[in-house]
Amino acid sequence: MKDFVKKVSQKLSKLSQEQLENLIVSINNENDVLDSIMESLSSGLVIVDDDYKIIQTNKAAERLLPFRIRPLSSDSKSESASPVWELLDDSALSFFLQDCYNEKKTNVSEDFSFEKEAGVRFVTISILPLVQQKLISGYIITVDDITEKRQQEILLHRMESLASLTNLAASVAHEIKNPLGAISIHIQLLQKAVKKAREGDCQLPKRKFMEDYLDVVNEEIANLNKIVVDFLFAVRPVQAQLVLADPDAIVKKTSTFFAPEFESKSVRLAVSLCNCKQRLMIDEKLFREALINIIQNALAAISTRYEITDRSLSYEGELILESFIKNEKYILTIADNGCGMDEKTVSHIFEPYYTTKATGTGLGLTTVYKIIKEFRGDIDVKSVPGHGSVFTVTLPLPQKSVKLLAQNPCSKSE
């Protein structure tokens, strides 16, 4: 049809009225077919010109993208004349499209997440050139829904993490065994005392004697209750609402929150972030909770060393937060010059109920470990007694973004 229209267009002056009408009908029919195909696609398509102003969209794109207004609608013609990024209600996506426009980027793609009424939706946005007569006359923005794929990955990861509950259950069984043994022994002593009284003069043992045993029983019951509550907390699934978010922005916000406290305790806070605007699959609230837990532990370690150090030596605490991208992973290090830990403590630090603090529950770093694992990442710690500790959090980059890392100025070389 394309070649036919081209040939006919060269002989328009020789065509009769009827032939012209037939030609227009044929062209309209072809356009209708093309429109039907475009509207039937499950992938979203947004066709824009050189200035990123919308020429055409399909229903899938309007459904998947967070448009503030319906593009090309009759009641929004004035706004539709704006670049496409000004019509979207998502700052990260708008920044990506504007950056592609400014840098004339094509054949690039990136993942995004949007809050919808039905929940979080994940999409892959790709920018392709629109070529006409061997010249780029605009761009094709494709939108692919990858929500189901992401949800399956999350579900598979959670199923795999259930295997770790076996060791935790064994640990709790051991913790429960001791209180149960104490309760059993003291109840047997009470039973013997009551039996002996009935067989003799029916006089019960002295009040204090009975209360001592009952106090022990009540105390052990309270211990059992605490063990069970802590166990339920430890095995409770992490209710992560995973979205694509900038981890550096969360680290910066969290460090700013702690800055006054560190300043009041003469602790220097140094933050050196990659600032690559690299977004990861994380839960912003839980990631912040993990950071707070690690930073609070670092502050406690620094305070401990400060208290046992001669203050005349002008000791100063220090906490350093640094992020970078390496080997297709986002890496965050949190280093302090606190009291440090020995090898035994380091080997058990993420285990439930293990703590070196007199009032600690032993579940803080367990929760941190669970959160990082929920993000499909890893956490490691290295420590030297009397010198400090370094926590290293490693999180995977989204697969679609890995292809762009070679040109990433923030990446570190080996």
Salt bridges, closest charged atoms under 4 A:
GLU62 OE1 - ARG70 NE 3.22
GLU79 OE1 - ARG68 NH1 3.43
ASP99 OD2 - LYS105 NZ 2.69
GLU110 OE2 - ARG279 NH2 2.83
ASP111 OD2 - ARG150 NH2 2.53
ASP145 OD2 - ARG121 NH1 2.29
GLU153 OE1 - ARG150 NH1 3.28
GLU153 OE1 - ARG376 NH1 3.69
GLU211 OE2 - ARG207 NE 3.16
ASP212 OD1 - LYS208 NZ 3.51
ASP230 OD2 - LYS226 NZ 2.91
GLU261 OE2 - LYS265 NZ 3.69
GLU318 OE2 - ARG268 NH2 1.91
GLU322 OE2 - LYS412 NZ 2.93
GLU351 OE2 - HIS348 ND1 3.06
GLU374 OE2 - ARG158 NE 2.47
ASP378 OD1 - LYS373 NZ 2.53
ASP380 OD2 - LYS382 NZ 3.02
GLU414 OE1 - LYS326 NZ 3.80
